[in-house]
Amino acid sequence: MSNTLNRLGSVLDRTQRTIATVVTVNSNGTTLVEYSDSSQSIVLGNSVQTGAVYVENGRIIGSAPTLPYTEIEV
């Protein structure tokens, strides 16, 4: 069982990628971003000044489209 789980884990991608909105760009190469659940974090990168960004493993990888969305609570 453990061997099968290890093999499956090696195939799966462990990269965490999300979309966030730029709040503040800092002069030290970091950016404060806000996620859709209103939580905020500081990530590496300052290449995007405004709008939405892709955040991958705590680092900005580029700008993201700003698309409308609706949250439905069940």
C-alpha angles and dihedrals in degrees: 000000000000092000091053091049091050091050092050091048091053091055097048120085113241095197114123112209125180140161119243138170121244112244103169134359111215126211092234095070097268133108132209109226134184124216128213091263090059094252117134135208140172114245134183119262137054103200094115116059102186141006131030125339138189111242117198120183093337096313132101110241099178148310120304130207116262103234129174117250139178126214116212118196116207 
